[in-house]
């Protein structure tokens, strides 16, 4: 087990505060990949987005949630069994969802957010929008359903009502937009497969059990395209944009600046 100090040193290996690669250059002929997450960063704080994507100074990364990653992998393996068999997962049956996990030649590519993902090139720009979806289900009529896996551990019932979960909803809507731009028929209703770690057990016994719910969400992707165009105009500018109203990174830099004068 890593100590806190070792973990901090371990994480610092992956943070380069003066990145020289993967920077936006409007005159470049190379394709610039703009991920779903970076679009959400633009909405949160245009200044931090600009510093990162154009100047190479990104926000320090948070710690990775290894347990969430493990749950994500296990869910994918479980749904892949039904994908191969063309059958409906018992959870989908329980929630009355008439669909099966999509068996498509590009499903692994679409789920690989780091190296591939589902992509769409913006017309007359050297920019490709990317996103790595957790899963896609398909209805009998061929309509796609976008699915996202989430893991947490809380005593109260999981919902999608918290203000901070707005990012989850925007994530879903960008995925829906990407698949539509690729010519697929996509349902407005997507699903979050939410795994809530059960802490009510009397003993751990080297087992962590989860209560799993499927939460429907009706997306509205009408905002996505204009937001992408706005983010591109932001990158093209030679002026540093304003900070986001609630950006803690910018607030921190402003507070420190007082003592550095």
GISULFEN-V932720 format. One record per backbone hydrogen bond with DSSP energy under -1.0 kcal/mol. NH is the residue of the N-H (numbers start at 1). CO is the residue of the C=O. Records with the same first field share a line. If there is no record, write none. Layout:
BEGIN
NH->CO, CO
END
This chain:
BEGIN
7->3
8->4
9->5
10->6
11->7
12->8
14->11
15->12
19->56
24->53
28->25
32->126
34->128
36->130
39->35
40->36
41->37
42->38
43->39
44->40
45->41
49->45
50->46
51->47
52->48
53->49
54->50
55->50
57->51
66->64
69->65
70->66
71->67
72->68
73->69
74->70
75->71
76->72
77->73
78->74
79->75
80->76
81->77
83->79
84->80
85->81
86->82
87->82
93->89
94->90
95->91
96->93
97->92
99->97
100->138
102->136
107->104
110->106
111->107
112->109
113->111
116->112
117->109
118->131
120->129
122->127
125->122
128->32
129->120
130->34
131->118
133->110
135->147
137->145
138->100
139->143
142->139
144->185
145->137
147->135
148->191
150->193
152->195
165->162
166->163
167->164
169->165
170->166
171->167
172->168
173->169
174->170
175->171
176->172
177->173
178->174
179->175
180->176
181->177
182->178
183->180
184->179
187->144
190->217
191->146
192->215
193->148
194->213
195->150
196->211
197->152
198->209
207->204
211->196
213->194
215->192
217->190
219->188
224->221
227->223
228->224
229->225
230->226
231->227
232->228
233->229
234->230
235->231
236->232
237->233
247->244
251->247
252->248
253->249
254->250
255->251
256->252
257->253
259->256
END
